[in-house]
Amino acid sequence: MILTTSVILPAHWACALVNDDWTGLSRDDELLCAAAHDDLLSEGWQVVDVERDEDGEPLAPWFSWNYCIYLPRVRGIERPEGGELQSYIAHQDGARIYHHAFKLKAE
């Protein structure tokens, strides 16, 4: 059973999150994106795509002055206040998570 959720993160992280292509990101963006990616992975979530409309086209990113609330805190990096955000689709293998929780409970 695959669980699906929507995650809001910076639009310019799409190549890194979806395609594992980190070229073109600044060093600060790499660190922020990696922290967000690691947070998702620690909970069993993997970004698989950007959200799309009924025609299969990516939803347009939008600008927000509340940009920084969607970014992880990384020591030594100042988070920008405003920027373009994108809605992403993340999957979690519910069966694997259930099996892991059951195994921990049994131990």
N, C-alpha and C positions, 0 to 999 in steps of 0.2 A: 504494500500500500504506500503510494507516494503522497505526501502532504505537500500542499502548495501555499505560499504566502507572497505578499507583496512587500518589497523593501524599498525605501526611498533613500537614495544616496546621490552624490554628485554625478552629473551627466557625463563628464569627461573621464570617468572611471570605467565606462562601459567596456572598452577593449580589454582592460586588465581583469575585470570581474567575469566577463562572459567568455572571452577568448584566451585568457591568461597571457595577454600581450601587454607588458608593462612599459614598453618603449613610449617615449613622448611625455611621460609623467615627470614632473619635477621631483626632486628628492623628498620634499615635504609631502607632496601628494602620494608618492610611493609609500611613505611611512604611515600616513593616515589611511590610505586604501588597504594596506596590509593589515593594519589593526582592525579595521571594519571587517575585512575578509576573515581574519582569525576569530573574531567574535562570533561571526555567523557559523563558521566551521565548528567552533567549540560547542554550539548548540545543535549541530547536525544539519545545518542549512548550507546549501550550495546554490549560488546564483547561476541561473541557466540561460536567462535572456532578459531583454527589456520587455516591459509590457507592450502589448500590441492591440490595435483596434480590430474590429470585426473583419476588415479587409487584409489583415496581416501586416499592416504598416506600423512601425514603432510609434508609440505615443510621443508627442512633442515634449521636450523638456520645458520646464518653467523656471522663472527667476524667483528667488525668495530672499528677503532680507533676514529670514530666520534660518538660513543655510547651516549655520554652525550647530544647531541642535541635532542635525542628522549626522554629524561627524564625531568620531571617537576622540577622546582626549589622549594626546600623546605628549609626554614630557618634552619640553623644549621647542614645541611647534605651536605657533599661534594660528588658531583656526580663523579663516576669513568669515566675515559677517554675512556677506551676500554672495550668491552664485546660482548657477543653473543646476536644478535637480532633475532626476529621472526616476521613474518608477521601474523597478526590476522585479522579475519573477524568481523566487527561490524554491527549491525542492528539498524535502527531507524524507528520508526513507523511514517511514513510520514503523515498519516491521523490524528494521534493524535497531531503532531506538527502543522499541518495546522489548526486543530480545535482550538488549544490553541492560535495561532496567531490571528485567526479570532475573538475569544472571547475577547482578549485583545484590538483589534482594535475597537470592538463594545462598549467596556466600555469607 
